[in-house]
């Protein structure tokens, strides 16, 4: 399988004091015409938010957005009336649809918040906005590869309006995870923690690999690992 590598150090980066952020794709003041997205995947931002910091109310439309919490707590409010706090192991999923305003804050006075914020373009415009949270069951929590987001909500995953399967890969020990990519689809693997070898490519935290070639892909970790794997139409 032919792989493309996106190294952590090559990502866009900004330091706003209260926010340290890394952009896998063009976002805000970071623009790279070679990295505008991957299929329907438009944004992967790794955000570290200082205690008490956050994003004040702002609007989005026609985008499927989810936050994957790595450490700390994220507090969400939106114009649909939702108010929630989400912790590591959980995700929050929001369809902006025809338009929604939301805020995301770190409610802690002492601890930082770290998330991956992901935007996926929907399969159609003009959807009704919606919000949901995903919390793993005990079997899902223990499994090394779990479907967390899909178009049909199968296997207890959260729903988005796009033909995109998102898996959480996580283990406290070395393991090998296999993924079969069907013809006509694309794979993006975003490593969060640990060291992983894919074919002859060695990945460090923040690195990613992608492929649009059908076949079997093996991800071999040297120890504890955490990652997101995207299988996209």
C-alpha positions in Angstrom: 0.0 0.0 0.0 1.4 3.4 -1.0 1.6 5.8 1.9 1.9 9.6 2.2 3.4 10.9 5.4 2.5 14.1 7.2 5.0 14.9 9.9 4.0 16.7 13.1 6.7 19.3 12.7 5.4 20.2 9.2 1.9 21.2 10.6 0.8 24.7 11.0 1.3 26.1 14.5 0.1 29.1 16.5 0.7 30.2 20.1 -1.9 32.6 21.4 -0.9 32.3 25.0 -4.2 30.7 26.2 -4.2 28.4 23.1 -1.4 26.4 21.6 -2.6 24.8 18.4 -1.3 22.6 15.5 -3.1 22.3 12.2 -2.8 19.3 10.0 -4.7 21.2 7.2 -5.0 24.9 6.3 -6.9 26.7 9.0 -7.2 30.3 10.2 -3.9 32.1 9.4 -2.2 28.9 8.3 -2.5 28.4 4.6 -0.9 25.6 2.6 -2.4 24.8 -0.8 -0.9 21.3 -0.6 -2.8 20.6 2.6 -6.4 21.8 2.3 -7.9 18.5 3.6 -8.2 14.9 2.7 -11.4 13.8 1.0 -14.2 14.9 3.3 -11.8 15.5 6.2 -11.2 19.2 6.4 -9.7 20.0 9.8 -7.6 18.2 12.4 -6.5 20.7 15.1 -4.6 19.6 18.1 -5.5 22.3 20.7 -4.0 22.8 24.2 -6.1 25.3 26.1 -4.9 27.0 29.3 -7.0 26.9 32.5 -10.0 29.2 32.1 -9.4 29.7 28.4 -11.6 28.8 25.5 -13.5 29.8 22.4 -16.3 32.3 23.0 -19.6 31.9 21.1 -19.1 31.7 17.4 -21.0 30.4 14.4 -20.6 27.5 12.0 -22.7 26.0 9.2 -22.6 23.0 6.9 -19.9 21.1 8.8 -19.8 17.9 11.0 -17.6 18.8 14.0 -16.3 16.6 16.8 -14.0 17.1 19.7 -11.9 14.2 21.0 -10.8 14.9 24.5 -7.2 13.9 25.4 -6.9 15.5 28.9 -8.9 17.8 31.1 -12.5 18.7 30.6 -14.2 20.6 27.8 -17.4 22.6 28.6 -19.8 23.1 25.7 -22.7 25.5 25.2 -24.6 26.1 22.0 -27.6 28.0 20.6 -29.7 24.7 20.6 -29.7 24.9 24.4 -27.1 22.1 25.0 -24.7 22.5 27.9 -22.3 19.7 28.8 -18.9 18.8 30.1 -16.9 16.1 28.3 -13.9 14.3 29.6 -11.2 12.0 28.2 -12.5 8.9 26.6 -15.6 10.8 25.5 -16.3 12.7 22.3 -18.8 15.4 21.5 -20.3 15.6 18.0 -22.1 18.6 16.5 -23.7 19.0 13.1 -23.7 22.7 12.3 -26.2 22.3 9.5 -28.1 25.5 8.6 -26.2 27.3 11.3 -25.4 27.1 15.0 -23.4 29.1 17.5 -21.4 27.4 20.2 -18.6 28.0 22.8 -16.0 25.6 24.1 -14.1 26.4 27.3 -11.7 24.8 29.8 -13.7 25.1 33.1 -10.7 24.2 35.3 -8.8 26.9 37.1 -5.6 24.7 37.4 -5.5 22.0 34.7 -5.0 22.4 31.0 -7.4 21.0 28.4 -6.1 19.1 25.3 -8.4 18.1 22.4 -8.3 17.1 18.8 -11.0 19.1 17.0 -12.1 17.5 13.7 -14.2 18.9 10.9 -15.8 16.7 8.3 -17.7 18.1 5.4 -21.3 16.7 5.3 -22.8 14.8 2.4 -25.3 17.6 1.9 -26.0 21.2 2.9 -28.9 22.6 4.9 -29.1 19.9 7.6 -30.9 20.5 10.8 -28.3 21.3 13.6 -27.9 18.6 16.2 -25.6 17.7 19.1 -24.6 14.4 20.8 -22.1 12.9 23.1 -20.4 9.5 22.8 -19.3 7.6 25.9 -17.6 4.2 25.5 -19.1 1.1 27.0 -16.8 -1.1 29.1 -16.1 -3.4 26.2 -15.5 -0.4 23.9 -13.1 1.1 26.5 -11.1 -2.1 26.5 -11.0 -2.8 22.8 -7.8 -1.6 20.9 -9.8 -0.6 17.8 -13.3 0.9 18.2 -15.7 2.5 15.7 -16.6 5.9 17.3 -18.2 7.8 14.4 -20.1 6.6 11.3 -22.8 7.5 8.9 -25.2 4.8 10.2 -24.4 4.7 14.0 -23.5 1.0 13.8 -21.6 -0.8 16.6 -22.7 1.9 19.1 -20.9 4.7 17.2 -22.0 8.4 17.0 -23.7 9.5 13.8 -22.5 12.1 11.3 -24.0 12.9 7.8 -21.1 11.7 5.7 -19.8 8.3 4.6 -16.9 8.4 7.0 -15.9 5.8 9.6 -13.7 7.0 12.4 -11.9 4.5 14.7 -10.2 5.1 18.0 -7.0 3.0 18.4 -5.8 2.8 21.9 -3.8 0.4 24.1 -1.6 0.4 27.2 0.7 -2.1 25.6 2.3 -3.0 22.3 -0.1 -4.3 19.6 -0.8 -4.7 15.9 -4.0 -3.2 14.5 -5.1 -4.2 11.0 -7.4 -2.2 8.7 -8.6 -3.2 5.2 -9.3 -0.3 2.9 -11.8 -0.9 0.2 -11.3 0.3 -3.4 -12.4 3.9 -3.9 -11.9 4.9 -0.3 -9.1 6.8 1.5 -7.4 6.2 4.8 -5.9 8.8 7.2 -4.2 7.7 10.4 -3.4 10.4 13.0 -1.1 9.3 15.8 -1.7 11.0 19.1 0.6 9.2 21.5 3.2 6.4 21.3 5.3 5.1 18.4 3.8 3.2 15.4 5.3 1.6 12.4 3.3 1.4 9.2 5.0 -0.6 6.5 8.5 1.1 6.4 7.2 4.4 7.9 7.9 5.1 11.5 5.5 7.5 13.2 6.0 9.7 16.3 3.2 11.6 18.1 1.5 14.1 15.9 2.5 12.4 12.7 0.0 11.0 10.2 -0.1 8.7 7.2 -2.7 8.5 4.4 -3.4 6.3 1.5 -5.9 6.0 -1.3 -4.8 2.6 -2.4 -7.0 -0.4 -1.5 -5.5 -3.1 0.6 -4.6 -4.2 4.1 -2.7 -1.8 6.4 -1.0 -2.9 9.6 -0.2 -0.5 12.4 2.4 -1.9 14.8 3.0 -0.1 18.1 6.1 -0.4 20.2 4.1 0.2 23.4 1.2 2.2 24.6 -0.5 4.0 21.8 -3.5 6.3 21.0 -4.6 7.3 17.5 -7.6 8.1 15.3 -8.1 6.2 12.0 -10.3 7.6 9.3 -11.9 5.5 6.5 -13.4 8.0 4.0 -15.5 7.8 0.9 
